[in-house]
Amino acid sequence: MEMPVRFSRLSKLSVAAALLVVPALSFACCPGGGQGVPLATAGLGESQPAALDLSSDPAWLVYAFERDGVSYYQVNDLTGQVNLIVANIESTFWALPAGKTVARVSLPSKPLAIPKNARRSVVFRGPDFSLVVYGEGPGAVWSVERGVSNK
């Protein structure tokens, strides 16, 4: 025996409103490092952290972390070796002493000379800055670049 089920107009509106509000709240809940995903809170310095790869260059792996208002961007090579970690609070950037080799990092507050004719590759692009590598190997220069084109 089948019985028809009727829903009131109020319950239909409530369901529709919930379907619209819940996704908006999920996007607003968490910082995203400019990529729309929550930043990891653990695993910084690991060769294979439990974090999403945010790299825009297939030759590199970029992981983003956040703790106590500080964002960290870790760059690994494809073997999992940590090459550099850049930390950021608002418009201030600094490089951490990470990895087996010393990476040369050009920061907005402390720019380095870029090698002439070096190939430029954007490794990470966020809403406020990009992480770019110029050249390859030990002579490469990493650069934190801010600009309107990143927004």
C-alpha positions as CSV (number, residue, x, y, z in Angstrom):
1,M,0.0,0.0,0.0
2,E,1.5,3.3,-1.1
3,M,0.9,6.5,0.7
4,P,1.7,9.8,-0.9
5,V,4.2,12.0,1.1
6,R,3.6,15.7,1.0
7,F,6.2,18.3,2.0
8,S,5.2,21.7,3.1
9,R,6.5,24.8,1.3
10,L,8.6,25.7,4.3
11,S,10.4,22.4,4.4
12,K,11.2,22.7,0.7
13,L,12.6,26.2,1.2
14,S,14.6,25.0,4.2
15,V,16.2,22.2,2.2
16,A,17.0,24.5,-0.7
17,A,18.5,27.1,1.6
18,A,20.7,24.5,3.3
19,L,21.9,23.2,-0.1
20,L,23.0,26.7,-0.9
21,V,24.5,27.7,2.4
22,V,26.6,24.6,3.3
23,P,29.0,24.8,0.3
24,A,29.6,28.5,1.0
25,L,30.4,27.8,4.6
26,S,32.8,25.0,3.6
27,F,34.8,27.4,1.4
28,A,34.8,30.1,4.1
29,C,36.0,27.8,6.9
30,C,39.6,27.2,6.0
31,P,42.6,29.1,4.7
32,G,43.6,27.9,1.3
33,G,47.0,29.3,0.3
34,G,45.3,30.7,-2.8
35,Q,44.4,27.3,-4.1
36,G,41.0,26.7,-2.6
37,V,42.3,23.9,-0.3
38,P,43.1,24.0,3.4
39,L,46.8,24.2,4.2
40,A,48.3,21.3,6.1
41,T,49.2,21.8,9.7
42,A,51.8,19.1,10.1
43,G,54.6,17.5,8.0
44,L,56.8,20.4,7.2
45,G,60.3,19.2,6.2
46,E,59.1,15.7,5.3
47,S,60.0,14.2,1.9
48,Q,56.4,13.1,1.4
49,P,54.2,15.1,3.6
50,A,50.4,14.4,4.0
51,A,49.6,17.6,2.0
52,L,48.4,18.4,-1.5
53,D,51.0,19.1,-4.2
54,L,50.2,22.7,-5.4
55,S,53.0,22.9,-8.0
56,S,52.3,24.4,-11.4
57,D,55.5,22.8,-12.7
58,P,55.6,19.0,-13.1
59,A,59.3,19.0,-12.2
60,W,58.7,20.1,-8.7
61,L,56.4,19.4,-5.7
62,V,55.1,22.3,-3.6
63,Y,53.4,21.8,-0.3
64,A,51.7,24.5,1.8
65,F,51.5,24.5,5.6
66,E,50.0,26.9,8.1
67,R,50.6,27.3,11.8
68,D,50.0,30.2,14.2
69,G,49.4,32.6,11.4
70,V,52.5,31.7,9.5
71,S,52.3,30.1,6.0
72,Y,55.1,27.9,4.8
73,Y,55.7,26.8,1.2
74,Q,58.0,23.7,0.9
75,V,59.5,22.8,-2.5
76,N,60.7,19.2,-3.0
77,D,62.3,17.7,-6.1
78,L,60.7,14.6,-7.6
79,T,62.8,12.3,-5.4
80,G,61.3,13.9,-2.3
81,Q,64.4,15.9,-1.3
82,V,63.5,19.2,0.3
83,N,65.1,22.1,-1.7
84,L,63.7,25.1,0.1
85,I,61.0,26.4,2.4
86,V,59.7,29.9,2.2
87,A,57.7,31.3,5.2
88,N,55.3,34.2,4.9
89,I,53.3,36.5,7.1
90,E,51.2,39.1,5.2
91,S,53.8,40.9,3.0
92,T,56.9,39.6,4.7
93,F,58.8,36.5,3.3
94,W,61.9,34.7,4.5
95,A,63.7,31.5,3.6
96,L,64.3,28.7,6.2
97,P,67.5,26.7,6.4
98,A,66.0,23.5,5.0
99,G,67.3,20.7,2.8
100,K,70.7,19.2,2.1
101,T,71.9,22.1,-0.1
102,V,71.7,25.8,0.4
103,A,69.1,27.3,-2.0
104,R,69.7,30.8,-3.3
105,V,66.4,32.6,-2.7
106,S,65.6,36.1,-3.9
107,L,63.0,37.8,-1.6
108,P,61.1,41.0,-2.1
109,S,63.0,42.5,0.8
110,K,66.4,41.1,-0.3
111,P,66.6,40.6,-4.1
112,L,69.4,38.6,-5.6
113,A,70.8,39.0,-9.1
114,I,69.1,36.6,-11.6
115,P,71.5,34.7,-13.9
116,K,71.5,36.2,-17.4
117,N,69.5,34.2,-20.0
118,A,68.3,31.8,-17.3
119,R,65.1,29.8,-18.1
120,R,62.2,31.1,-15.9
121,S,59.7,28.6,-14.6
122,V,56.7,29.4,-12.4
123,V,56.6,26.6,-9.8
124,F,53.8,28.0,-7.6
125,R,51.3,30.7,-8.3
126,G,49.2,32.0,-5.4
127,P,46.9,35.0,-5.1
128,D,49.6,37.3,-3.7
129,F,52.9,35.9,-5.0
130,S,54.5,33.4,-7.2
131,L,57.5,31.1,-6.5
132,V,59.7,31.1,-9.6
133,V,63.0,29.3,-10.3
134,Y,65.5,30.8,-12.7
135,G,68.0,28.3,-14.2
136,E,68.7,24.7,-13.1
137,G,71.0,22.8,-10.8
138,P,73.2,24.4,-8.2
139,G,73.3,27.8,-9.9
140,A,69.5,28.2,-9.9
141,V,68.0,31.1,-8.2
142,W,64.6,30.8,-6.5
143,S,62.5,34.0,-6.4
144,V,59.4,35.1,-4.5
145,E,57.7,37.5,-6.8
146,R,54.8,39.7,-5.9
147,G,52.7,41.5,-8.4
148,V,49.3,42.3,-9.9
149,S,49.5,39.4,-12.3
150,N,49.2,37.0,-9.4
151,K,45.7,38.2,-8.4
